[in-house]
């Protein structure tokens, strides 16, 4: 035999890969961006349905903020940047931020 049972077992056990930390994309309410534009951005960038986009938009309107979706950090930051750019390109102060999920 080449080794002990303990050393053979240790060689076969692989460390568990940790899941990446998740990040929230948050829609911030503003008083200037039209509701229809916000829902259109939510549908195109985040692939929400009409109903989902409307609910996210109205929640942000009523509460000031709303979590749109949760992704890995890179995806969350990319989607938030794309959505912010859509607002800027159309002259609106539409704003999305990201933060780590608890």
Backbone as XML, in Angstrom:
<?xml version="1.0"?>
<chain id="A" units="angstrom">
  <residue number="1" name="UNK">
    <atom name="N" x="0.823" y="-1.172" z="0.000"/>
    <atom name="CA" x="0.000" y="0.000" z="0.000"/>
    <atom name="C" x="0.877" y="1.248" z="0.000"/>
  </residue>
  <residue number="2" name="UNK">
    <atom name="N" x="0.393" y="2.290" z="-0.663"/>
    <atom name="CA" x="1.227" y="3.475" z="-0.799"/>
    <atom name="C" x="1.098" y="4.444" z="0.366"/>
  </residue>
  <residue number="3" name="UNK">
    <atom name="N" x="-0.020" y="4.466" z="1.070"/>
    <atom name="CA" x="-0.177" y="5.408" z="2.170"/>
    <atom name="C" x="-1.216" y="4.925" z="3.146"/>
  </residue>
  <residue number="4" name="UNK">
    <atom name="N" x="-1.461" y="5.714" z="4.135"/>
    <atom name="CA" x="-2.469" y="5.352" z="5.130"/>
    <atom name="C" x="-3.848" y="5.705" z="4.613"/>
  </residue>
  <residue number="5" name="UNK">
    <atom name="N" x="-4.857" y="5.176" z="5.286"/>
    <atom name="CA" x="-6.239" y="5.467" z="4.895"/>
    <atom name="C" x="-6.541" y="6.951" z="5.055"/>
  </residue>
  <residue number="6" name="UNK">
    <atom name="N" x="-5.991" y="7.569" z="6.102"/>
    <atom name="CA" x="-6.238" y="8.992" z="6.333"/>
    <atom name="C" x="-5.655" y="9.855" z="5.223"/>
  </residue>
  <residue number="7" name="UNK">
    <atom name="N" x="-4.448" y="9.562" z="4.789"/>
    <atom name="CA" x="-3.839" y="10.378" z="3.741"/>
    <atom name="C" x="-4.529" y="10.163" z="2.402"/>
  </residue>
  <residue number="8" name="UNK">
    <atom name="N" x="-5.013" y="8.952" z="2.130"/>
    <atom name="CA" x="-5.760" y="8.698" z="0.897"/>
    <atom name="C" x="-7.074" y="9.465" z="0.898"/>
  </residue>
  <residue number="9" name="UNK">
    <atom name="N" x="-7.742" y="9.515" z="2.055"/>
    <atom name="CA" x="-9.014" y="10.225" z="2.167"/>
    <atom name="C" x="-8.808" y="11.724" z="1.976"/>
  </residue>
  <residue number="10" name="UNK">
    <atom name="N" x="-7.754" y="12.261" z="2.569"/>
    <atom name="CA" x="-7.476" y="13.687" z="2.442"/>
    <atom name="C" x="-7.221" y="14.072" z="0.992"/>
  </residue>
  <residue number="11" name="UNK">
    <atom name="N" x="-6.597" y="13.205" z="0.240"/>
    <atom name="CA" x="-6.299" y="13.495" z="-1.158"/>
    <atom name="C" x="-7.563" y="13.544" z="-2.003"/>
  </residue>
  <residue number="12" name="UNK">
    <atom name="N" x="-8.603" y="12.827" z="-1.603"/>
    <atom name="CA" x="-9.837" y="12.771" z="-2.380"/>
    <atom name="C" x="-10.825" y="13.873" z="-2.028"/>
  </residue>
  <residue number="13" name="UNK">
    <atom name="N" x="-10.675" y="14.498" z="-0.867"/>
    <atom name="CA" x="-11.603" y="15.537" z="-0.426"/>
    <atom name="C" x="-11.184" y="16.862" z="-1.047"/>
  </residue>
  <residue number="14" name="UNK">
    <atom name="N" x="-12.100" y="17.467" z="-1.768"/>
    <atom name="CA" x="-11.826" y="18.754" z="-2.396"/>
    <atom name="C" x="-12.510" y="19.852" z="-1.583"/>
  </residue>
  <residue number="15" name="UNK">
    <atom name="N" x="-11.871" y="20.994" z="-1.470"/>
    <atom name="CA" x="-12.526" y="22.090" z="-0.748"/>
    <atom name="C" x="-13.756" y="22.567" z="-1.525"/>
  </residue>
  <residue number="16" name="UNK">
    <atom name="N" x="-14.790" y="22.957" z="-0.777"/>
    <atom name="CA" x="-16.006" y="23.449" z="-1.419"/>
    <atom name="C" x="-15.752" y="24.835" z="-1.996"/>
  </residue>
  <residue number="17" name="UNK">
    <atom name="N" x="-16.242" y="25.037" z="-3.185"/>
    <atom name="CA" x="-16.144" y="26.356" z="-3.797"/>
    <atom name="C" x="-17.203" y="27.249" z="-3.168"/>
  </residue>
  <residue number="18" name="UNK">
    <atom name="N" x="-16.810" y="28.449" z="-2.796"/>
    <atom name="CA" x="-17.768" y="29.374" z="-2.204"/>
    <atom name="C" x="-18.580" y="30.044" z="-3.298"/>
  </residue>
  <residue number="19" name="UNK">
    <atom name="N" x="-19.846" y="30.243" z="-3.002"/>
    <atom name="CA" x="-20.688" y="30.979" z="-3.940"/>
    <atom name="C" x="-20.295" y="32.446" z="-3.895"/>
  </residue>
  <residue number="20" name="UNK">
    <atom name="N" x="-20.355" y="33.113" z="-5.038"/>
    <atom name="CA" x="-20.017" y="34.538" z="-5.033"/>
    <atom name="C" x="-21.069" y="35.327" z="-4.260"/>
  </residue>
  <residue number="21" name="UNK">
    <atom name="N" x="-20.636" y="36.398" z="-3.643"/>
    <atom name="CA" x="-21.555" y="37.270" z="-2.916"/>
    <atom name="C" x="-22.510" y="37.911" z="-3.914"/>
  </residue>
  <residue number="22" name="UNK">
    <atom name="N" x="-23.763" y="38.052" z="-3.525"/>
    <atom name="CA" x="-24.767" y="38.634" z="-4.408"/>
    <atom name="C" x="-24.954" y="40.116" z="-4.111"/>
  </residue>
  <residue number="23" name="UNK">
    <atom name="N" x="-25.318" y="40.841" z="-5.168"/>
    <atom name="CA" x="-25.511" y="42.289" z="-5.077"/>
    <atom name="C" x="-26.901" y="42.655" z="-5.571"/>
  </residue>
  <residue number="24" name="UNK">
    <atom name="N" x="-27.504" y="43.638" z="-4.901"/>
    <atom name="CA" x="-28.826" y="44.134" z="-5.277"/>
    <atom name="C" x="-28.674" y="45.316" z="-6.230"/>
  </residue>
  <residue number="25" name="UNK">
    <atom name="N" x="-29.543" y="45.369" z="-7.215"/>
    <atom name="CA" x="-29.667" y="46.562" z="-8.049"/>
    <atom name="C" x="-30.890" y="47.299" z="-7.520"/>
  </residue>
  <residue number="26" name="UNK">
    <atom name="N" x="-30.716" y="48.572" z="-7.192"/>
    <atom name="CA" x="-31.770" y="49.352" z="-6.557"/>
    <atom name="C" x="-32.149" y="50.532" z="-7.443"/>
  </residue>
  <residue number="27" name="UNK">
    <atom name="N" x="-33.444" y="50.687" z="-7.674"/>
    <atom name="CA" x="-33.984" y="51.832" z="-8.410"/>
    <atom name="C" x="-34.274" y="52.943" z="-7.413"/>
  </residue>
  <residue number="28" name="UNK">
    <atom name="N" x="-33.757" y="54.145" z="-7.698"/>
    <atom name="CA" x="-34.022" y="55.315" z="-6.867"/>
    <atom name="C" x="-35.086" y="56.166" z="-7.543"/>
  </residue>
  <residue number="29" name="UNK">
    <atom name="N" x="-36.059" y="56.601" z="-6.774"/>
    <atom name="CA" x="-37.129" y="57.425" z="-7.332"/>
    <atom name="C" x="-36.617" y="58.835" z="-7.647"/>
  </residue>
  <residue number="30" name="UNK">
    <atom name="N" x="-37.163" y="59.423" z="-8.685"/>
    <atom name="CA" x="-36.957" y="60.845" z="-8.953"/>
    <atom name="C" x="-38.283" y="61.410" z="-9.452"/>
  </residue>
  <residue number="31" name="UNK">
    <atom name="N" x="-38.397" y="62.728" z="-9.422"/>
    <atom name="CA" x="-39.662" y="63.369" z="-9.791"/>
    <atom name="C" x="-39.720" y="63.805" z="-11.250"/>
  </residue>
  <residue number="32" name="UNK">
    <atom name="N" x="-38.755" y="63.399" z="-12.058"/>
    <atom name="CA" x="-38.681" y="63.898" z="-13.424"/>
    <atom name="C" x="-38.785" y="62.831" z="-14.508"/>
  </residue>
  <residue number="33" name="UNK">
    <atom name="N" x="-38.303" y="61.635" z="-14.241"/>
    <atom name="CA" x="-38.329" y="60.578" z="-15.253"/>
    <atom name="C" x="-39.741" y="60.023" z="-15.378"/>
  </residue>
  <residue number="34" name="UNK">
    <atom name="N" x="-40.305" y="60.022" z="-16.590"/>
    <atom name="CA" x="-41.675" y="59.504" z="-16.767"/>
    <atom name="C" x="-41.783" y="58.026" z="-16.387"/>
  </residue>
  <residue number="35" name="UNK">
    <atom name="N" x="-42.886" y="57.675" z="-15.800"/>
    <atom name="CA" x="-43.132" y="56.295" z="-15.375"/>
    <atom name="C" x="-42.996" y="55.316" z="-16.534"/>
  </residue>
  <residue number="36" name="UNK">
    <atom name="N" x="-43.495" y="55.702" z="-17.686"/>
    <atom name="CA" x="-43.447" y="54.819" z="-18.851"/>
    <atom name="C" x="-42.008" y="54.539" z="-19.271"/>
  </residue>
  <residue number="37" name="UNK">
    <atom name="N" x="-41.156" y="55.563" z="-19.155"/>
    <atom name="CA" x="-39.749" y="55.371" z="-19.504"/>
    <atom name="C" x="-39.074" y="54.429" z="-18.508"/>
  </residue>
  <residue number="38" name="UNK">
    <atom name="N" x="-39.361" y="54.611" z="-17.233"/>
    <atom name="CA" x="-38.783" y="53.739" z="-16.200"/>
    <atom name="C" x="-39.178" y="52.290" z="-16.462"/>
  </residue>
  <residue number="39" name="UNK">
    <atom name="N" x="-40.456" y="52.046" z="-16.737"/>
    <atom name="CA" x="-40.894" y="50.666" z="-16.982"/>
    <atom name="C" x="-40.246" y="50.109" z="-18.251"/>
  </residue>
  <residue number="40" name="UNK">
    <atom name="N" x="-40.064" y="50.943" z="-19.262"/>
    <atom name="CA" x="-39.413" y="50.478" z="-20.496"/>
    <atom name="C" x="-37.966" y="50.060" z="-20.221"/>
  </residue>
  <residue number="41" name="UNK">
    <atom name="N" x="-37.248" y="50.833" z="-19.411"/>
    <atom name="CA" x="-35.865" y="50.487" z="-19.060"/>
    <atom name="C" x="-35.833" y="49.203" z="-18.239"/>
  </residue>
  <residue number="42" name="UNK">
    <atom name="N" x="-36.737" y="49.073" z="-17.293"/>
    <atom name="CA" x="-36.791" y="47.856" z="-16.473"/>
    <atom name="C" x="-37.052" y="46.625" z="-17.340"/>
  </residue>
  <residue number="43" name="UNK">
    <atom name="N" x="-37.901" y="46.777" z="-18.329"/>
    <atom name="CA" x="-38.203" y="45.655" z="-19.226"/>
    <atom name="C" x="-37.009" y="45.327" z="-20.121"/>
  </residue>
  <residue number="44" name="UNK">
    <atom name="N" x="-36.361" y="46.341" z="-20.669"/>
    <atom name="CA" x="-35.282" y="46.070" z="-21.625"/>
    <atom name="C" x="-33.976" y="45.652" z="-20.950"/>
  </residue>
  <residue number="45" name="UNK">
    <atom name="N" x="-33.586" y="46.322" z="-19.889"/>
    <atom name="CA" x="-32.298" y="46.026" z="-19.250"/>
    <atom name="C" x="-32.390" y="44.819" z="-18.317"/>
  </residue>
  <residue number="46" name="UNK">
    <atom name="N" x="-33.483" y="44.752" z="-17.554"/>
    <atom name="CA" x="-33.597" y="43.702" z="-16.533"/>
    <atom name="C" x="-34.517" y="42.558" z="-16.948"/>
  </residue>
  <residue number="47" name="UNK">
    <atom name="N" x="-35.081" y="42.655" z="-18.141"/>
    <atom name="CA" x="-35.947" y="41.596" z="-18.687"/>
    <atom name="C" x="-37.161" y="41.312" z="-17.798"/>
  </residue>
  <residue number="48" name="UNK">
    <atom name="N" x="-37.714" y="42.369" z="-17.198"/>
    <atom name="CA" x="-38.924" y="42.208" z="-16.400"/>
    <atom name="C" x="-40.139" y="42.216" z="-17.314"/>
  </residue>
  <residue number="49" name="UNK">
    <atom name="N" x="-41.204" y="41.579" z="-16.870"/>
    <atom name="CA" x="-42.462" y="41.652" z="-17.609"/>
    <atom name="C" x="-43.063" y="43.039" z="-17.386"/>
  </residue>
  <residue number="50" name="UNK">
    <atom name="N" x="-44.080" y="43.363" z="-18.145"/>
    <atom name="CA" x="-44.769" y="44.649" z="-17.977"/>
    <atom name="C" x="-45.259" y="44.807" z="-16.537"/>
  </residue>
  <residue number="51" name="UNK">
    <atom name="N" x="-45.884" y="43.750" z="-16.014"/>
    <atom name="CA" x="-46.425" y="43.796" z="-14.653"/>
    <atom name="C" x="-45.310" y="43.942" z="-13.615"/>
  </residue>
  <residue number="52" name="UNK">
    <atom name="N" x="-44.240" y="43.181" z="-13.762"/>
    <atom name="CA" x="-43.119" y="43.276" z="-12.821"/>
    <atom name="C" x="-42.490" y="44.670" z="-12.860"/>
  </residue>
  <residue number="53" name="UNK">
    <atom name="N" x="-42.292" y="45.192" z="-14.054"/>
    <atom name="CA" x="-41.688" y="46.516" z="-14.211"/>
    <atom name="C" x="-42.567" y="47.589" z="-13.576"/>
  </residue>
  <residue number="54" name="UNK">
    <atom name="N" x="-43.869" y="47.490" z="-13.782"/>
    <atom name="CA" x="-44.797" y="48.466" z="-13.204"/>
    <atom name="C" x="-44.740" y="48.417" z="-11.677"/>
  </residue>
  <residue number="55" name="UNK">
    <atom name="N" x="-44.712" y="47.205" z="-11.118"/>
    <atom name="CA" x="-44.677" y="47.064" z="-9.654"/>
    <atom name="C" x="-43.387" y="47.624" z="-9.062"/>
  </residue>
  <residue number="56" name="UNK">
    <atom name="N" x="-42.261" y="47.363" z="-9.713"/>
    <atom name="CA" x="-40.985" y="47.902" z="-9.238"/>
    <atom name="C" x="-41.014" y="49.424" z="-9.314"/>
  </residue>
  <residue number="57" name="UNK">
    <atom name="N" x="-41.470" y="49.963" z="-10.432"/>
    <atom name="CA" x="-41.520" y="51.413" z="-10.612"/>
    <atom name="C" x="-42.419" y="52.066" z="-9.570"/>
  </residue>
  <residue number="58" name="UNK">
    <atom name="N" x="-43.604" y="51.512" z="-9.347"/>
    <atom name="CA" x="-44.562" y="52.128" z="-8.425"/>
    <atom name="C" x="-44.071" y="52.011" z="-6.979"/>
  </residue>
  <residue number="59" name="UNK">
    <atom name="N" x="-43.393" y="50.914" z="-6.656"/>
    <atom name="CA" x="-42.819" y="50.762" z="-5.310"/>
    <atom name="C" x="-41.744" y="51.816" z="-5.073"/>
  </residue>
  <residue number="60" name="UNK">
    <atom name="N" x="-40.869" y="52.022" z="-6.051"/>
    <atom name="CA" x="-39.841" y="53.062" z="-5.928"/>
    <atom name="C" x="-40.489" y="54.436" z="-5.814"/>
  </residue>
  <residue number="61" name="UNK">
    <atom name="N" x="-41.548" y="54.660" z="-6.561"/>
    <atom name="CA" x="-42.254" y="55.940" z="-6.521"/>
    <atom name="C" x="-42.842" y="56.195" z="-5.132"/>
  </residue>
  <residue number="62" name="UNK">
    <atom name="N" x="-43.418" y="55.166" z="-4.535"/>
    <atom name="CA" x="-44.078" y="55.322" z="-3.235"/>
    <atom name="C" x="-43.107" y="55.301" z="-2.058"/>
  </residue>
  <residue number="63" name="UNK">
    <atom name="N" x="-42.062" y="54.483" z="-2.144"/>
    <atom name="CA" x="-41.153" y="54.311" z="-1.006"/>
    <atom name="C" x="-39.803" y="55.001" z="-1.181"/>
  </residue>
  <residue number="64" name="UNK">
    <atom name="N" x="-39.530" y="55.495" z="-2.376"/>
    <atom name="CA" x="-38.260" y="56.163" z="-2.638"/>
    <atom name="C" x="-37.208" y="55.275" z="-3.270"/>
  </residue>
  <residue number="65" name="UNK">
    <atom name="N" x="-37.269" y="53.979" z="-2.997"/>
    <atom name="CA" x="-36.333" y="53.006" z="-3.568"/>
    <atom name="C" x="-37.039" y="51.672" z="-3.737"/>
  </residue>
  <residue number="66" name="UNK">
    <atom name="N" x="-36.486" y="50.826" z="-4.613"/>
    <atom name="CA" x="-36.995" y="49.465" z="-4.762"/>
    <atom name="C" x="-35.884" y="48.581" z="-5.319"/>
  </residue>
  <residue number="67" name="UNK">
    <atom name="N" x="-35.742" y="47.391" z="-4.733"/>
    <atom name="CA" x="-34.790" y="46.422" z="-5.269"/>
    <atom name="C" x="-35.360" y="45.880" z="-6.574"/>
  </residue>
  <residue number="68" name="UNK">
    <atom name="N" x="-34.590" y="45.990" z="-7.636"/>
    <atom name="CA" x="-35.016" y="45.519" z="-8.952"/>
    <atom name="C" x="-34.717" y="44.033" z="-9.103"/>
  </residue>
  <residue number="69" name="UNK">
    <atom name="N" x="-33.478" y="43.645" z="-8.792"/>
    <atom name="CA" x="-33.045" y="42.258" z="-8.964"/>
    <atom name="C" x="-31.758" y="42.046" z="-8.182"/>
  </residue>
  <residue number="70" name="UNK">
    <atom name="N" x="-31.354" y="40.788" z="-8.074"/>
    <atom name="CA" x="-30.131" y="40.419" z="-7.361"/>
    <atom name="C" x="-29.277" y="39.566" z="-8.300"/>
  </residue>
  <residue number="71" name="UNK">
    <atom name="N" x="-28.001" y="39.954" z="-8.418"/>
    <atom name="CA" x="-27.070" y="39.282" z="-9.321"/>
    <atom name="C" x="-25.705" y="39.173" z="-8.646"/>
  </residue>
  <residue number="72" name="UNK">
    <atom name="N" x="-24.772" y="38.553" z="-9.349"/>
    <atom name="CA" x="-23.386" y="38.641" z="-8.913"/>
    <atom name="C" x="-22.951" y="40.097" z="-9.099"/>
  </residue>
  <residue number="73" name="UNK">
    <atom name="N" x="-21.875" y="40.489" z="-8.445"/>
    <atom name="CA" x="-21.466" y="41.899" z="-8.450"/>
    <atom name="C" x="-21.261" y="42.448" z="-9.860"/>
  </residue>
  <residue number="74" name="UNK">
    <atom name="N" x="-20.534" y="41.715" z="-10.677"/>
    <atom name="CA" x="-20.225" y="42.202" z="-12.025"/>
    <atom name="C" x="-21.493" y="42.413" z="-12.849"/>
  </residue>
  <residue number="75" name="UNK">
    <atom name="N" x="-22.415" y="41.465" z="-12.790"/>
    <atom name="CA" x="-23.665" y="41.582" z="-13.545"/>
    <atom name="C" x="-24.500" y="42.738" z="-13.002"/>
  </residue>
  <residue number="76" name="UNK">
    <atom name="N" x="-24.597" y="42.856" z="-11.682"/>
    <atom name="CA" x="-25.382" y="43.939" z="-11.071"/>
    <atom name="C" x="-24.838" y="45.301" z="-11.483"/>
  </residue>
  <residue number="77" name="UNK">
    <atom name="N" x="-23.528" y="45.471" z="-11.419"/>
    <atom name="CA" x="-22.932" y="46.757" z="-11.778"/>
    <atom name="C" x="-23.108" y="47.070" z="-13.256"/>
  </residue>
  <residue number="78" name="UNK">
    <atom name="N" x="-23.007" y="46.062" z="-14.103"/>
    <atom name="CA" x="-23.194" y="46.267" z="-15.542"/>
    <atom name="C" x="-24.626" y="46.676" z="-15.852"/>
  </residue>
  <residue number="79" name="UNK">
    <atom name="N" x="-25.588" y="45.977" z="-15.274"/>
    <atom name="CA" x="-26.992" y="46.295" z="-15.538"/>
    <atom name="C" x="-27.357" y="47.677" z="-14.996"/>
  </residue>
  <residue number="80" name="UNK">
    <atom name="N" x="-26.872" y="48.018" z="-13.807"/>
    <atom name="CA" x="-27.134" y="49.345" z="-13.249"/>
    <atom name="C" x="-26.534" y="50.426" z="-14.147"/>
  </residue>
  <residue number="81" name="UNK">
    <atom name="N" x="-25.323" y="50.208" z="-14.627"/>
    <atom name="CA" x="-24.675" y="51.180" z="-15.519"/>
    <atom name="C" x="-25.443" y="51.315" z="-16.830"/>
  </residue>
  <residue number="82" name="UNK">
    <atom name="N" x="-25.893" y="50.199" z="-17.393"/>
    <atom name="CA" x="-26.672" y="50.238" z="-18.637"/>
    <atom name="C" x="-27.974" y="51.012" z="-18.441"/>
  </residue>
  <residue number="83" name="UNK">
    <atom name="N" x="-28.641" y="50.776" z="-17.321"/>
    <atom name="CA" x="-29.905" y="51.462" z="-17.043"/>
    <atom name="C" x="-29.669" y="52.954" z="-16.806"/>
  </residue>
  <residue number="84" name="UNK">
    <atom name="N" x="-28.610" y="53.302" z="-16.079"/>
    <atom name="CA" x="-28.282" y="54.712" z="-15.858"/>
    <atom name="C" x="-27.967" y="55.410" z="-17.177"/>
  </residue>
  <residue number="85" name="UNK">
    <atom name="N" x="-27.246" y="54.728" z="-18.045"/>
    <atom name="CA" x="-26.902" y="55.292" z="-19.353"/>
    <atom name="C" x="-28.148" y="55.514" z="-20.201"/>
  </residue>
  <residue number="86" name="UNK">
    <atom name="N" x="-29.106" y="54.606" z="-20.129"/>
    <atom name="CA" x="-30.361" y="54.777" z="-20.874"/>
    <atom name="C" x="-31.067" y="56.055" z="-20.430"/>
  </residue>
  <residue number="87" name="UNK">
    <atom name="N" x="-31.064" y="56.320" z="-19.146"/>
    <atom name="CA" x="-31.666" y="57.555" z="-18.643"/>
    <atom name="C" x="-30.926" y="58.781" z="-19.137"/>
  </residue>
  <residue number="88" name="UNK">
    <atom name="N" x="-29.599" y="58.776" z="-18.990"/>
    <atom name="CA" x="-28.785" y="59.916" z="-19.434"/>
    <atom name="C" x="-28.952" y="60.180" z="-20.923"/>
  </residue>
  <residue number="89" name="UNK">
    <atom name="N" x="-28.951" y="59.111" z="-21.715"/>
    <atom name="CA" x="-29.059" y="59.249" z="-23.169"/>
    <atom name="C" x="-30.376" y="59.889" z="-23.584"/>
  </residue>
  <residue number="90" name="UNK">
    <atom name="N" x="-31.378" y="59.783" z="-22.719"/>
    <atom name="CA" x="-32.684" y="60.361" z="-23.022"/>
    <atom name="C" x="-32.978" y="61.612" z="-22.200"/>
  </residue>
  <residue number="91" name="UNK">
    <atom name="N" x="-31.966" y="62.131" z="-21.517"/>
    <atom name="CA" x="-32.098" y="63.378" z="-20.778"/>
    <atom name="C" x="-32.832" y="63.264" z="-19.449"/>
  </residue>
  <residue number="92" name="UNK">
    <atom name="N" x="-32.869" y="62.081" z="-18.861"/>
    <atom name="CA" x="-33.565" y="61.880" z="-17.588"/>
    <atom name="C" x="-32.568" y="61.569" z="-16.476"/>
  </residue>
  <residue number="93" name="UNK">
    <atom name="N" x="-32.907" y="61.962" z="-15.242"/>
    <atom name="CA" x="-32.021" y="61.671" z="-14.108"/>
    <atom name="C" x="-32.255" y="60.282" z="-13.497"/>
  </residue>
  <residue number="94" name="UNK">
    <atom name="N" x="-32.719" y="59.348" z="-14.289"/>
    <atom name="CA" x="-32.981" y="57.981" z="-13.826"/>
    <atom name="C" x="-31.719" y="57.423" z="-13.182"/>
  </residue>
  <residue number="95" name="UNK">
    <atom name="N" x="-31.866" y="56.814" z="-11.996"/>
    <atom name="CA" x="-30.677" y="56.353" z="-11.277"/>
    <atom name="C" x="-30.889" y="54.995" z="-10.628"/>
  </residue>
  <residue number="96" name="UNK">
    <atom name="N" x="-29.916" y="54.128" z="-10.859"/>
    <atom name="CA" x="-29.861" y="52.804" z="-10.247"/>
    <atom name="C" x="-28.536" y="52.704" z="-9.503"/>
  </residue>
  <residue number="97" name="UNK">
    <atom name="N" x="-28.542" y="52.053" z="-8.352"/>
    <atom name="CA" x="-27.320" y="51.815" z="-7.594"/>
    <atom name="C" x="-27.210" y="50.322" z="-7.298"/>
  </residue>
  <residue number="98" name="UNK">
    <atom name="N" x="-26.059" y="49.924" z="-6.780"/>
    <atom name="CA" x="-25.876" y="48.531" z="-6.360"/>
    <atom name="C" x="-25.357" y="48.516" z="-4.931"/>
  </residue>
  <residue number="99" name="UNK">
    <atom name="N" x="-25.683" y="47.451" z="-4.225"/>
    <atom name="CA" x="-25.126" y="47.245" z="-2.888"/>
    <atom name="C" x="-25.158" y="45.760" z="-2.574"/>
  </residue>
  <residue number="100" name="UNK">
    <atom name="N" x="-24.265" y="45.314" z="-1.693"/>
    <atom name="CA" x="-24.235" y="43.890" z="-1.363"/>
    <atom name="C" x="-25.521" y="43.455" z="-0.669"/>
  </residue>
  <residue number="101" name="UNK">
    <atom name="N" x="-25.920" y="42.233" z="-0.962"/>
    <atom name="CA" x="-27.090" y="41.682" z="-0.298"/>
    <atom name="C" x="-26.675" y="41.244" z="1.100"/>
  </residue>
  <residue number="102" name="UNK">
    <atom name="N" x="-27.554" y="41.409" z="2.057"/>
    <atom name="CA" x="-27.260" y="41.015" z="3.451"/>
    <atom name="C" x="-27.104" y="39.535" z="3.600"/>
  </residue>
</chain>
